[in-house]
Amino acid sequence: MRHKFLYLLAVIGPLLTASAYCASTPASGSTLAQLPALSPQPRETLVDEAIAGILTRYHYGNQPLDKALSEQVFKHYLQNLDPNRSYFLQSDIDGFASYRDNLDDAIRDGNLKPAFVIYNVYQQRVQQRIRYALELLDHEPDFKINEDYIYDRDKAPWATSTAELDDIWRKRVKNDAIGLLLAGKTWKQAAEVLRKRYQNFDYHARQIAPEDVFDLFMNSYTLSLDPHTNYFSPDQSQEFQIQMSLKLQGIGAALISEGEYTKVAQVIPGGPAARSKELHPDDRITGVAQGDKSDMVDVVGWRLDDVVQLIRGPKNSVVRLQILPAGAAPGSPEKTIRLVRDTVKLEAEAAHKSVITVKRGTRSYKIGVVNIPAFYSDFEGRLEGEKNYTSTTRDVRKLLQELEAEHVDGVVIDLRNNGGGALDEATKLTGLFIPHGPVVQIRDNNGDVEVDDDNDSGIVYTGPLVVLVNRFTASASEIFAAAIQDYHRGLVVGSTTYGKGTVQRLIDLNRFVPGNQDAGQLKLTVDKFYRVNGASTQRKGVTPDIVLPSTIDPKEFGEETQDDALPWDQIPSADYTPLHLGLVTKLPTLLQFHEARIDHNPGWALFLKGIQQLEAERSDKSVPLLLSEREKLQFARDHEKLDLANAWRRLKGLPPAKSLADAYKTTGNDKPGKIDGNAAADGDSDVNALIPDVLLRETAEITVDMVVMDIGSMPSLPAAAAGN
């Protein structure tokens, strides 16, 4: 069996290469000197040719480097440079038209001139926009004009004139100022903050080197093949190794650069951010402060690597992050979170268990919950013969045995936010619940299929089983959920999973590029996953048997939302035998019980109301620039959130709060009642002490339904060998 370590979004390109953080910034009022044009370096031609050769021969999609791909590269490059269409003019795009169908020849020949021509125009446009934004700060805007700012412009047409761009930027600066005014600053203070922000943006733009442009262009090429194929420069290669080793002393989050913002791509299990439950995917980091007393440094417009350097620091030191929450419009209220840096290591948050008690009439049922944040394995320890090497399967086996000793009536495997990990661990974990048989099929770019089997005929747990998933359940965790579903061994409950059904391999480019300079690495998609029933998990993921609502927006997250994601397809099924436990025939009855229960559950109704509030905010693509209207909008949203928080407080027997700041406090004078269920864990709730995990609670109820209906249990079979 091949050991593939599959991590969803561990690092996402294109990332700009690292440079040492420099604390100095331009002085207030300084003029912007013209930036010199950048040009490619000779070695980059060799790296370009090596990447093109490898991708053409070995990428899973077998897509030729032709005119059609050239158009995709062109589109990605412009999108990566100007994702919100706020810099280029339509005339610029027209001027680049000759490159649209010729980038394939340029890449094949190592000709990087087109990439640098486009970038140098972009660089000029950025300078013009910064200069204009700074000029606007010399005069206070009229906040009594009734107009809107459309902040989501990724699908808008390119501006046709400088005057049109000026109007876009006038509204942007005005919106930035309103956000600061609503935070309590005066116009003079807001102007000073924005002046420093735009000057910082200019300063960091000046640090861009030719290798940064090369990285950006190469990743525009790789991402045109699929979203998980990336080029890593020498500096990025080092960063990737740090991310994959999960031994970084920091906050435990993978970050990407999107426009002027540093955005959270993934919160890594076991790190300070994951433990705090306050930082979430798609959150934007707008400020960083060291310790508890230092001033917040505005990082909007900064290079990604410089923001990373600010966030990193010694173990046990404090870093404060200013966050613009996911989905919130620019200028919306920001929040500050406090994190204590720590060594981020996956094994720090191993699988763990809990027990939920569910009452039905006069009887109480005990449901065991095994939470698996990732599929981890100490490959080196196993190869060296360590007796107690770290392993998801070993840990879960022990937890299941402990739950059996506690006489639980059923088990829930909680895979929410599990982004994947070691594939062989997912295969072996499946073996704890099924007899011997295939678990996953893997096809390479030649069409050859390999089947990974569970080779142990014993079963550790034979009782009713439910797998709880959400949109961030991905990769190897989708394989486990799919196998349990295909074998009819248990139910899958939750929301449709991410849909990452591909396998990547790292290739050292130094093997292909002559010379002593480091050429970096290529992360290449080489294989594709298929369920035992023959269906791919790519794009479609795993559809639950019983669908639960989620706070995660499926239109924003998931493989199918990624540009140029490989398609879904199907191969012949593997030779496996479903276990025929009556789950399919009894599923309509289970659904009826579930729907009747949630219709009368006040906590469920509040959970849905919270989702509706989130969706209302996400649906907005513009914000009012009339200050009085903006104040009303913020007041209305804060009032809605306070009403919802107080509804939760009433449900728990707590007194109402007068402000949002106090609404989620459930200690001290509040004298809270017993919190029913575990903390919320669906990816975007930082009010865990107040809001119970209604999804997990309902999943436990569904498991009890299976127990009562006497479905889901298997006949006694030999236990699996303890040393697996």
N, C-alpha and C positions, 0 to 999 in steps of 0.2 A: 504493500500500500504506500502510495506517495504521501509525504508529509507536506501539506500545503497550509501555510498560515495565512488565513484570509481575513483581513480587517477592512470593514467598510469605512471608506473615507478617512483612513488614518492620516493621509496627506493628500491634498487635492491640488493639482496644477491648474493654471500656471501660477507658480509662486516666484517672486523676484528673488534673486540671489542675495545672500547675506552680506552685510557690511557692518563694520563696528559702529555701535551706537555713539553718536556725538551729541553731547548735551547742548552745545552752542547753537543758537538760532539767529536769524537775521534781526538786527535791531529794528525797533518800531520806526516806521517812516522811511525805511531804506528803499531805494529804487531797484527795479528788477533788470539786471543786466541780461543781454541777449545770450541764450545758450548756444554753444557751438554744435554743429551737426555731428552726429555719431556715424561711424562706419564700421563694418564687420572686421574681425580679426582673422588672420590667415588660418589659424588652427580650427576655427569654427567651421570652415569649409569641410575639413576632414570629418569632423563630428557629424555634420549635416549628412554627408554622404553615407556614413556608417549607419546612422539612424534610419535613413531612407531604405537602405539595403535590408536591414533587419526587419523593419515593419512590413516591407513588401513580401518577404519570404515567410515570416514566422507568425504574424498576427493572426488571431483566430478567424477574423472576418475575411482573410484572403482578398482584401480590396485593393485593386491596382492603383498605382499612382498615376491618375489620368485627369482629364479635364473636369470630370464630375467631382473628384476629390479636391481638385484645385479650387473650385468654387466654395466648397465647404471650409477649406483652410482660410480662404479670403474672408468668409463670413465670420469665422471664429476669431480671426486676428482683429478685425474691426470691433467685434463685440468685446473682446478682452481689453482693448485699448479704451473704448468709449461705450461702456455697457448701458449708460443712461442717455446716450445721444445728446450730450451737452457740450461737446467740443468741436467735432467735425461739422463742416457745412456740406450741403448736398453737392456743391461744386467740387469739394475735396474728393468725395466719393466718386463723382464722375471722372475726376482726374486719375483715380486709381483703377478705372475700369479695364485698362489694358492688362492689368495683372490678374484679373479675375480668372481667366482661363489659362494662364501661363505659369502659375506658381508650381505646378507639377514639374515642369521642365527645370525651373529654377532650383527647386529642392533636389531633384535628381542630379543636377550638375554642380551642386554646392554653391549656387549663385544667391547670395543673401542680399544683394543690392535692393530688390523690391521691398523687402521687409524693412530695411533701414530708410528707404525713401518715404514710405508710409509713416514710419515712426517719427521721422524728423518733422513732417508736417504736423503730426499730432503734438509734438513737443512745442511747436510754435503756437498752436491753438491753445494749449494749456497756459502758456505764458500770457497770452492775450486775455484769457478769462480771469486769471488771477489778478492781472493789472486792473481790469475793469471792476472786479469785486472789491479791490482795495479802494478804488476811486469812489465807489458807492458809499463807503463807510465815512466819507467826509461830510455827509449830510444825512440827517435823520429822515427815514422814510415816512410817508404819510400812512399811518396805520388806520385811517378812517375810510380808506378806499375799499369798496366792496368788490374784491376779486379773489380768485383761487390760484393756488399753486399746484400744478400737476407734477408730483414728484416721481411717479412711476412712468418713465419714458422709454423703456427698453423696446417697445414695439411702435413708438411714435416715429413719424417721418423725420428725416434729417432737416435741420433748419436750412432755409433757402437763402438767408441773408444774415449779415452781422447784426442788423437791427433786431431780427427775430431771436438770435442767440442772446443779445443784450437783455431782451425782455425776459427770457427764461432765467437768466442769471440775476436780474433785478429781483425777481420773485423768490429765487432761491435764497439770496442774501436776506431779504426781508423775512422769509420764513425762519431762517437760522436765528435772526434777531428776536423774532416773536417767541421762539422756544426759550431763549435766555430771559426775556422779559417776564414770561410766565413763571420762570424759576426765581423771580424776585430781583433781577438786576435792573438797573436804570439803563437808558439808551447809551449813555457814555460808557458804562461798564460793559454792556453787550458789545459795543463797537470795538472796545479794546480787546475783548476775548476773541472776536472774529478776526480782527486785524492780525493777531498772533497766529490764529489758526490758518489763515490764508498764506501768511508769510512762511509758516512751517511747511505748508503744502509745497510752496515754491522751493524752499530749502531742500526738502527731501526729494523733490523731482530732479533737482540738480545733481543728486548723487547717483542717478541712473548711469550705468556704464554700458559699453557695447555688449558685454556678456549678458546683461539683463534683457536687452532687446532680443538677443539670440534665444534666450530661454523662453521668452514670451512667444516668439514665432514658432519655435519647435513644439511647444505645448499646444499651439493653435493647430499644428499638424497632427500631433498625437491624439488630441481630443476630437479631431474630426473622424477618427476611427472608432473610438468608444470612450466613455467618460472615465475609465479606469486605467487607460494607457497614458503614461506621463514620462517626460524627460526630466531627470534630476541633474542639475549642474553639480560640480564637485561639492559646493557648499550645501546644496539641497540634499545630496546623497548623505552627507553627515547628519543633517537634520532628520532625514527619514529614518536612519538607523537609530537615532535617539528616540523617535516616536515609537518605532517598532519594539525597541528594548523596554520601553515603558519605565525607564529608570531616571527620567528627567526630574530634577528638583524644580518644580514649578507648580502650576495649578491643575494640570491634567486636562488640557483641551487642545484639539487640533484647530488651527486658525487658517483662514484664507483671506485673500484680499479681494474685495469687490467694490470697484469704483474707488471712492475716497474712504471707504469704511474697512475696518478689520472685523471680520465676521467669524462667529463660532461655527465650525463645520461639524465637530463631534466633541462630546464630553466623554472622556475616557474613564471607564469603570475603575474604581480604586483610587482616584485622585481627589484632591481637595474640592474641585468644582463639582464632581459627581456627588460627593458626600454632603455638600452644602445644599444641593437641589435648588440652587439659585441661578445657575448659569445654564443656558439651554441652546440647542442648535438654532442658528439663524439670528441669535442675539448679536448686536453690533457694539463693539467696544469703542467708546468715544473718549475715554480718559483713563489714565493710570496714575496711581499715587503710591508712594512707598511708605510703609508703616501707617500708624494711626493719625499722625499729625501733619504730615507734609502736604503741600498743595497738590491738587489734581492737575496733571499735565494733559492738555487736550491733544489727542492723537489722531483726529480726523485729518485725512490726507497724508498720513505718514506711510512710509514703506513698511511692509509686513514684518520684515526681519527686525526693524528698529522697534516696533511695538513688542515683538516677542522678547527682545533683549530687555525691555523695560519690565515685562511681566515676570521674567525669570529672576531667580534670586536664591539666596542661601536657604536651606531647610529651616523651618520654624520661624521664618521672617514673615511679616505681614505685607500683603499687597491689596490695595483697594482699586476696584474697577468701576468705572462709570458706564452704565449699560443703557443702550436704546433697545428696548425689548423687541423680540421678533415680531414682525408685522406692523409695528408702530411707525407712523409717518415721521420723517425728519422734522425736528422741532417739537416732538411730543415730549411729555415729561420723562426724564431719565431716572434711573435708580442707581444707587451705589451699593455694591456688595463687598464684603470683607472676607478675604481668604488667607489662610495660613499655608505658605508654601510647604510642600512635603515631597518626598521621593515618590514619584508616580510609578507604581509597579502593579501590573494586572493582578498578581496573586494576592495583593493587599485586600482585594474584595473577592474572595472565593465564593463558591456556592454556599448558601446558608438556608436555614429552614425556620419555619414558624408554624403555629397551629391556630386555625380559626374555628371557633365553636359556633355551630348553627343550630338553633332550636326549631323543632317542628312538633308542635303540640306539646306533649309531655316529655318528649325525648330530645336529647342533645346529641348532635353528630360532630365528630372531630375531623376536620379536613386539614391534612398536612400540605404546606406550601414550600416548595423548593425553588428559591430564586437563583437563577444562573445568569450573572451579568455578562459572561463571555465564555467561550470555549478555550480554555488555557491548558498548556501542557509544558512541562520542563523536559524538552527533548534531550538536552545534554545530560540531565540527571538520569534519565531512563537509559541512555546509551552507556553511561558510566556504571550502571548497575545499582544506583541508589535505591534502597529499599522503599523509602517513602517519598519518591519524587512527586512533584506537584502534578495533579491531573484532575480535570473536571469529573471524569467518570469515577475515579477512586473516591473523590469527595462526595459525589452524589450517591454512590453506592452506600457509603457509610451513613449519610443522612436518611436514606430510605430505610435502612435497617433500624435506625433510631426511631423513625416514625412508626414503623411496624411494631416496635417494642412499646410505643405509646398507644397502640391499638387505634390508629386513625382509620376512618371509614373510607377515605378516598384521598387522592393526591392531585395537586395542581403543580405543574411545572411552569414557572413564571419566566418567560423569555422576552418580556418587554424591554426594549432598548438594548438587546443583545445584538451587537453588530457583527458577530461571527467569531472567528478564531481558528483553532486547529480542527481540520476536517475529520481526521481520524478519531478525535474525541467525540465529535457529533455522531459518528458511525458507531463507536463503542457504547456511547450513552444510549442510543436507540436499542442496542442489544440488551440493556437492562430491563426492557419492557416487552421484547418480542423474542420468539424462537429464532433459530438460525435462518438467515436469508439476506438478500441484497438490500442495501440501504440507499445508495446513490449511484447514478451512472455519470461517467465523465467522458466527454468527447473532445478530441483534439482537432486541430485545424485540418488534419488529413481525413477526418471522418471516422477515425478509429475510436471505439468505445471500450472503456474499462469500467468494470463494476466493482464497487467497494462493498464487501459483505461484512455482516456480523458473523463471526466464526464461532461464537459460543452459543450452544443450544439452551443454556440455562437462562432463567428469568429471575431477576431480583424482586420485582414487584408485580403482582398479578391482579391488584384491585382496580377499581374505577379510576380512570386517568383523564385529566383535562390539561391541555397546553394553552397557556394564555400568551397572546402575541399582540404586537402593535406595529405601526408603520416603521419603527426603527428596529424591528426584528429583521435581521438580514443575513445573507450569505450562509455560513455553516449552520446557524440556528434555524434557517428556513428549511435546510435539509432534514433536520431532526423533526420539525413540525410536519413536514410533508410526508415523511415516512410513517409517523404515527397515524396520520390521516389516511394514507393509502392502505395501510395494513388494517384499518378499522380498529386499531388498538385503543384509541381514545378520541375524544373530541378536541378540535381546535377552536378556541374562542377568542374574540377580540376584533381587531381591525386588520385589513389586508396588509401583508408584510411588504417589505421594501422592494423586493424583486431583483436583488443582485445575484445573478446566476452565472457569473464568470469567475475565472481563476487567473491570477496574475503571477508573473515570475520576474524577478530582478535580474537584469543582465548588466555585467560590468563592461562598459564601453571601451575600457582600456585594452581589452582583448582585441579590439577591432581598429583602434586608432593608434598609429605609430607616434613615437615621441615620449618624452618624459613628463609632460603635463597631464594632470588628471583630466579625463574626458567626461567623468560623471557616470550615471547609470540610466538605464531604461527600464521602466516598469511596464511590462508587456502582457496583454491579455492573450493567453495561450489555450485555455480550455473553457468548456461550458458544462454546467450542471444540468442533470435531468433527474426527475423523480423516478421511482421504480415503475410508475405507471406510464413512463415515457414522456411526460410533459416537462418542459423546461420551467425552472423557477424564474428565468429572466423576464423582467418587466412586469409579469403578472403576479409574482410572489406566490404566497399561499393564501387562499380565500378561506376564512374561518367557516366552520359549520354553523356557529351562532355568532352573528356580527354585533359588536358592541360599539357605541359611539366613542370618538376620540377627540382630544384637544389638538392633535397633530393634523395639520392641513395636508391631505393627500395630493392637492394640486401643487404644493410647494416642495414636498419631499417624496422621494421614491424614484426608482430607476426609470420609470416611464416619463418622468418630468425632465430627465437629463437629455440634452441634445445628443443626437447620434448614438444613443444606446443601442446595443445589438438587439435584433428582433427576438420575439418569442417563437419557438418552434417545437417540434415533437419528434421523438424517435420511437422505435418499437419498445414495448414494455419489457422489463426484466422478468425473469422466471420467479415469481413470488406468489404466495397464497394469502389472500385476505383472511382475517381471523374470524369473520362472520359473528360478531358479538351482538347483533341486533341494534347497533347504533344507528344504522341508516334507516331501518324501518321505524324506530322509535324517535327519530329526530323531530318529526312534526309535533309529537306530544311534548318533547322537551322544550321546543320553541313556544308552544302554548303556555306552558308553566312559566317560562321566563317572561313572556310579554304580560301575562296576568300579574306577575309579581312586581314588575317595574312600574306598572300603571298605578300602583298604590304605594309606591315608595317615595316619601318626601325628599329623601337625600338624592335619589335619582333625578327627580325633577329639578333640584337645585344644580346638580351637575350639568344637566342639559342647558339650563339657563346660563351657566358660565360659558359653555361652548358657544351659545348664541351671541353672547357679548363679544367673545373673541372673533367670531366670524364677521360680526358687524364692523369691527375695527379693521380686519383684514381686507374687507371688501372696498374700503375707501382707497382711492388712487390719487386723491387730491385733498387739500386742506384749505380752509378759508384764511385769507390774509387780512381780513377785517379784525382788528384786535379784539373788539367787543364780542364778535361772533366766536372767535377762537377761545376766549375766556368762557363763554357759555358752553361751548363744546366740551372743554376740559372739565368744567364743573359738572355737566350732565354725566359724563363718563365716570368721573370720580364718585358721583352720587350713586350711579348704578352699581359700581363695584362695592361701595359701602353698604348699600341695601342688600346685596348678595351675601357679603361677609356677615352682616348682622342676622340674615336668615339662617346661615350656618350656626351662628352663635346661639340663636334661639333653639335650634334643633338639639343643641348640646347642653341647653340649660344655662347658658352664659348670659350675662347682662349685655345690652347693646353697646357698641363703641361709638364715639362721637367723630372719629377720624379714621382714615385708612391706615394711618401709622399705628393706631392702637387696635385695629380690627382683628388682626391675626394673633394677638397676644392671648395665650390661654394659660398663663401662669400668674403667680402673684395674687392680687386681690380678686381675680376673676373666679377663683375656685371652680375650675372646670369640672364638668361631669366626665364620665368614662368615655373615651374616644373609641368608637366602634370600628374596628378594622385597622389596617395598616395605613401608613402615610401615603398620600397620593404619589403615583410613580409613572404617570403617563407622559412625561417628557416636558411639561412646561408649567408646573405648579410649584411656587415657593411658599405655599401656605400650608405646609404639611401638618403642622401641629393642630390646625383647625379643621381642614377638610379631610375626611376619611377616604380611603382608597375604595370608592364605590364599585369600580370595575373588578377588583380582586374579590370584594365581598360578594358580588353577584356571581362571579365565577365559582366561588365556594358553594353558593346556593345551587347552581347548575349541577355541581358535582354531587350534592346531596340528592337532587332529583334522580340522578343515575343510580345512587345507592338505593333509594326508596323503590325505584322501578326495577331493581335487580338487573341492571345492564352494565356492561363494561368490565366485569370481572372475568378472569381466565381460569381454567382448571389448573390445579396445582401441577407445577412442572419442576424439574430439578433446578436448584439454585445455581446461578453462575459461579464459576470458580472465583474465590475471594481475591486472587492475585491479579485479576485482569487489568 
